[in-house]
Amino acid sequence: MWQANMPEKRKIILASASPRRKEILEITGLKFSVDAGDYEEDMDLALKPRQLARFLSYEKARRIAVKYPDALVIAADTFIVFKGGLLGKPHTEKEAERMLILLSGKPHSVITGFTIIDTDTKKKLSRSVETKVYFRKMTLKEIGSYIRTGEPLDKAGAYAIQGIGAVIVRKIEGDYFNVMGLPLSSLTEALKEFGVFVL
């Protein structure tokens, strides 16, 4: 198993319940624990999308950081921006259908904000990454079939690019992992500022 280079005895905490983020962070070879917390995102704050993504990720990280006196806490928040509106996770099949009809055949942006907090030095860093995703045109029958797989219900924008949702994505411009929920390249660059080197 690849082991990344990090300061001795430093704990890394991933503040996320997302199995996708856990999977992505595991690629780095870093040893980390997961503490999801219970922060409820408020998508209605009067902030620009990239600002909002950074703010929400910071709030998630901050809530968890108070529990760990000597750790690096990493948190992220992902949502979709389409024609100026924000799309989070659908809670019902009807909501998922509405989102997929909206995005069918059109491009949208996936924005992830991430925050790293060093609870020992109090150093904080928040960044946001944007990836453009282009959907192919879907029929209502295809949308219905996809919703019946159950996959859209806990995903921002009602799709998972790493699952069967890949068949509705025509192309992307930017970081693939960002669409999954954690922009790996930007995150590992940011970790260098905290003395953590993946390569």
Buried (B, 14 or more C-beta within 10 A) or exposed (E): EEEBEBEEEBBBBBBBEBEBBBBBBEEBBBEBEBBBBEBEBEEEEEEEBBBBBBBBBBBBBBBBBEEBEEBBBBBBBBBBBBEEEBBBBBEEBEBBBBBBEBBBEEBBBBBBBBBBBBBEEEEBBBBBBBBBBBBEEBEEEBBEEBBEEEBBBBBBBBBBBBBEBEEBBEEBEBBBBBBBBBBBEBBBEBBEEBEBEBE
